[in-house]
Amino acid sequence: MKTFIASGFGVGLIWKSLFGDKKGGGTFASFVFVLLLFLFQIKTVWLLIIFVLLTILYFLTVDDESCSNDPSWITLDEIVGMSLASLASPSELLPLVAGFVIFRASDILKQPNIVAQMESIPGKKGVLYDDLAAGAFGLLGATIVNQFIVLSL
């Protein structure tokens, strides 16, 4: 059960079965999460609850040994980061896309430098904290896009 949850409720396992150990599982899991948010029109208060619950689940299910090399099948950390990025406007397409693109770019490129610094923390904390830092930048970008939409109405 822990493996299923750590894999982003099976998304990372699907990635691993299709592509092995190739990178991209985090992007795939983040995309699936964004798609579900948009399709089900989840409100911000529920997304905040989901974010907190997913963070707690991460610490309960992922151990330091299994994430020593940040394997591509462990995708719950990316889902937690994406849930943070989508708090700006989880039902609106443009802020979701902006948050997704900025979150993934920041996570992949490890930029700004704080993302790389968070990843250097040992164990499961570093695996999650870099995604939270990238998610914070995604949240900032999504918030800016959302405010432009609000101001243009």
Buried (B, 14 or more C-beta within 10 A) or exposed (E): EEBEBBBBBBBBBBBBEEBEEEEEBBBBBBBBBBEEBBEEEBEEEEBBEBBEEBBEBBEEBBEEEBBEEBBBBBBBBBBBBBBBBBBBBBBBEEBBBBBBBBBBBBBBEBEEEBBEBBBEEEEBBBBBBBBBBBBBBBBBBBBBBBEEBEEEE
